[in-house]
């Protein structure tokens, strides 16, 4: 089995970034190579920032060592998420170019992970660098509704808006094979569904899920969960459309389970329960 190379945040409590990716990879028997852009005690939803990231020199050295140690042939997907500094984006972009020179067919999944709920997580320069340096190297991207709107200038309220934004991104980034926009909640009265969409250059797919009762705006790490599932299914051999369908269904089922249980964070137990149920149904 090929390895998932995941470059994003890590927390000690709660589950976002590489923390939730590790849970997914362990349950799906996917080898994980995690490179952390920042290490925090908990995600920002807890209201306290404690921790930080490696120096740029150490971060760059870790990325360059992948080539020095000849690890590229072991990797099945590169997935990136939250970036703590602009310099990290620059270093990751150079790493993706190196990867492409060794294995041009290696899938690259870019989760922009720079904002949600109407605001950027950090410096606008980081979001701009992701837009200008990482997305041109992506084969798949998984922005949430806010990120897709920020990237395209299109206010997204429904599937039609999302389609317009997705095709703008496909036109702008020639390497992109698929755009997946998650967490679209229609802005009309009495809507009770949340929409995830996928548009490729040849197909489109949608997944509707009920709005969560206790977390109507989703869980912290929900997008990271979706991206981790998606990358894992690609490594296991699913095409992009099938991987999207499974990732959307299973991430939704995990979050609904957590919501019913009154949980505040994604847990490994919930991931295990839903994925085990999915395996039983498939058999």
N, C-alpha and C positions, 0 to 999 in steps of 0.2 A: 504494500500500500504506500502510495506517495504521501509526502508530508505537506501539511498546511503551514505556510509561513505567514504568520499574523503579526502585523506591526501596528500597535495601538496601545491604549492605556491599560493600566492594571490597578485594581483596588483590593484592599485587604478585607473590607466588609461591603456587603451589597454585591451586585454582579453586573458589571459593565465591561466593555472592551475585552481584553485578553482573559479576564476572570471568567466571563460567561462563555467565551470561545473555548477555554479549557474544559468547561463542563460539557459542552456539546461534543468536542473532539473525543473526550474520554468515553462518552456514551456511545459514540458512533465508531469507535475503534480507529480513529484517524490520528496518526502521529502529528504532533503539534510542535512547531518551532516558534515560540513566542518572543518577540522583541518589544520591550515596553518603551513607549514614548514618555511615560510619566508613571510614577508609583505613588498612590495616594492611600490614605487610611480608608476612605469611603468616597462614593460619588458625590458630586456637589449638592444633590438633593438633601443630604444630611446637614447642610449649612455650615460646614467647617472644611477648610482646605488644609490638610496636613500631609506634607510629603513634597516630592519634586521629581525632576527628571535627571538623567545622566548628563554630564557635560557633553558639549557637542563633539569633543575629541573622542570620548568613549563611545558615544552613539555611532559616530562615523566608523570607528575601528571595528565595532561589532558587525556593521553592515558589510564592510570591506572583507571581513574574515570569511564571509560566505563563499566568496570567490577563491580566496587563498586556500581554504580547506576543501574546495571542489564539491560543495554541497548542492550546486544548482540542479544536478541530475536527480537528486532525491526529492525535489520539491514538485508538487502537483498543482498548487494554486498559491499565488501571492495575494494576500488580502490586507488592505490598509484601512485604518480608522482614525481615531482622534490623534491629532498632532498638537504638541504642546508649544512648539515654537516654529517660526518660519524657517529657520535653518534646518530643522528636521525634515521639513517638506522638500527642501532642496537636496538634502542627502538621500532621501528615499527616492526622489526622481532619478538621481544618478544611479542608484542601485537597480531600479527598474530597467533603465537603459542597458546596464551591464547584463541583467538577467536575459533581456531580449537578444543580446548579442550571442549568448550561449545557447538559449532555447527560445527561439522566436514564437513557438507555439504555446508557451507557458501562459495559462490564463492569469490575468491581472484583474482583481476586483477592488474597486475604489469605493469605499463608503465615505462620502465627504465628511460627515461627523463634525461639522463646524457650527451647528446651531439647531434650534427647534423652538416652537412656541413663540415665534415672532422675534427671536433675538439670536445674535451670534454668541457662542460660548466664550470667545476670546477676541484677540486682536484681529481686525479686518484683514490685515496683511497675511495672516495664516489662511483665511478663506480664499483670498485672492491667489495665493500661491498654490493651493490645492486646485483651484479652477484652472490656473495657467500652466502648472507644471505636472500635476498628477493625472488629471482627467485626460489630457492628450495621450497618455500612455495606457489608459484603461481599456479593457475589453468588456467589462461589466461595471455598471455603477448603480448604487442603491441609495439615492438621496431620499430623505423624508420630504414631506410636502413643502416645508419652509425652505429647505436647501435647494430643492428643484426650482422654487419660485425665485430665490435669490440668484441662482445661476442663470436663469433665463429671462427674468423680468416679467414673467407671466404669473398672475395671481391665480392660484390653483384651488378650485372649490369642488371640482367634479371630474369625471372621467374625460370629458371633452377638453377641459383645460390641461389635464395631465398629458393627454395625447399630443397636444400642441407643444408642450414643454419638452416631452420626450423626443419628438421628431426634430425639434430645434437642436437638441443636444446631439442626436445622431448625425445631423447635417454638419454640426460644428466640429465634431471629433471623429475623424475617419476610422480610427481603430475600434471605436465602440461597436460592439455587437448587440448589446441589450441595455436598455435603461429601465430600471425598476424603481417606481416611486411609491413609497409606503406611507401609511397613516393619513390618507385623504378622507377627511370627514366633511361631507357636503354641508354647505351653509344654508340649509333650508329647514323650515319647521318640521318637527316630528321625525327627522332622520335618525335611524337607529343602527346604521351600518357604518363600518370603516372599510375603506377600499384600498387595496394594493393593486398596482397595475404593472405589467411588463410589456414593453414594446421593443421588438427587434426590427431588423431591416426587412423581415419577411412575415412575422407573426405578431399577434398581440394576445394577451391573456389578462384576466381580471380575477381577483379573489375578494369576496365580501365576507366580513365577519361582524358579529354583533358588537356594538359599543360595550366597553367594560362598565360594569355597574359602579364599582368603587374607584376605578382609575380611568375615567372617560378620556383622558388625554394620554393614556398609555403608561407603561412602566419605564423607568430609567433602564437603559440597556436593551429595550425592545428592538431597536434597529440593529444593535450588535448581535442579538440573538438571531434575527433573520439572516444577517450576512454570514454568520458562522454556519448556520444550517445550509444555506445556499452553497457556500464554498465546499462544505463537506460532501454534499450530494454531487457536485461537479467532480470532486476527486474520486468518488465512488463510481463515476462513469455516466451519470445522467447528463443529457443535453441541457442547454440553458433553460428551455421551456419547462421540461420536467422538473429540473432543480427548483425553479421558481415556484411551481405548483406545490411541491412538497414543502419547501421552506415557508411559504405563505400559510399553508394549512397547519403545519406543525407549530410554527411560532404563535399563530393565533390560538391554537388549542392550549399551548403552554400558558399563555397569558390569561386566557379565560379560566383555566384551572386555578392559577394563582389568585385571580380576582375572587373566585368563589370561595377560596380558602381564607380570604382576608389577609393575604400576604402583601408585604410592601416592597419586596425585592424578588427578582428571579432566583430560583433555587435549583440546585442540581437534582433534587428529588422530583420536582415538577418536570424537568427535562426528561429524566429517566422514565417516569410514569407514562408520559405522552408518547415518547419514542418507542417504548416497549409495546404500548397498545397499537401503535402504527405497524410494528413488525408482526404482531399477532394477526392483525386484520389482513396484512399483505400475504400471509401464509394461509 
